[in-house]
Amino acid sequence: MKSNTFTKYQVEILQPPNQLPNFTHNTQWPPLQQSMASVLRSSLPISHRASISATTAPHIFGKFPALRRRSCDSKNQVVCQSSSGEVTFIEPPKSGPSKDDPDASLKIKLLSAVSGLNRGLAASEDDLRKADEAAKELEAAAGPVDLCADMDKLQGRWKLIYSSAFSSRTLGGSRPGPPTGRLLPITLGQVFQRIDVFSKDFDNIVELELGAPWPLPPVELTATLAHKFELIGSSGIKITFDKTTVKPTGNLSQLPALDVPRIPDALRPQSNTGSGEFEVTYLDSDTRITRGDRGELRVFVIA
């Protein structure tokens, strides 16, 4: 029988509950033992698990008449047997480092380095250096990314938690964009990337708050910059801009979304071609690191 890991004691019902002896009406038992017996006789399926505290377990073990402790496969077990069933209390092994995620400590180091930096908007030169060093350690430990084999890991909605480009104090990062701070009444909210590996859609989603004259409340909106993407080599991605959609939220959420007209190519600055490239330097089921074509370091976690 497959067992889940519990932090206290795990109960495995090895016989159908309706075949267990009727312990619940034993008035000589304290309420705690009676409640445990009620659990065992419940109508839940055989695979049901219950748990009891390690501090209360010795009291229960001492009261059961057919209770004994044994060791099996290096695990401490206590078995209660009767003529119609057996209940096993398993004390799980002590927790240790996960073999499935050997890079966990390096991920924690990176997340700690970028925490409290407001996605990079509050990063100093020292903060940028520490974040870059932590990212390089994780990248080196994990090895090269192969998106041809791990394309499915890109799928989903990712939350941006750090961008080194935001230290430039503009929303465009190393590209042209509106400044942050007091020059414009714009407050940057959460930033997401929504990736669909089947349709090749790659959307940058930005939550913004625009200041308004008193006594009007600020205007909240979500801007979605839609792109299409394609792979370049084993770990590179090229995105091509499609359109921008703005949707009011908050008090104005009932208003429809608006497609922002696209700037004609002839009037678009050469520095803003509508496309970009970046390399995925680390990727697992919940964390992604990318490095842009202008040196930007970005860290995402699955949303």
Buried (B, 14 or more C-beta within 10 A) or exposed (E): EEBEEBEBBBBBBEBEBEEBEEBBEEEEBEEBBBEBBEBBBBEEEEEBEBBBEEEBBEEBBEBBEEBEEEEEEEBBBBBBBBEEBBBBBBBBEEEEEEEEEEBEEBBEBBBEBBEEBEBBBEBEEEBBEBBBEBBBBBBEEBEEBEBEEBBEBBEBBBBBBBBBBBBBEBBBBBBEBEEBEEEEEBEBBEBBBBBBBEEBBBBBBBBBBEEEEEEEEBBBBBBBBBBBBEBEEBBBBBBBBBEBBBBBBEEEEEEEEEEEEEEEEEEEEEEBEBEBBBBBBBBBEBBBBBBBEEEBBBBBBBB
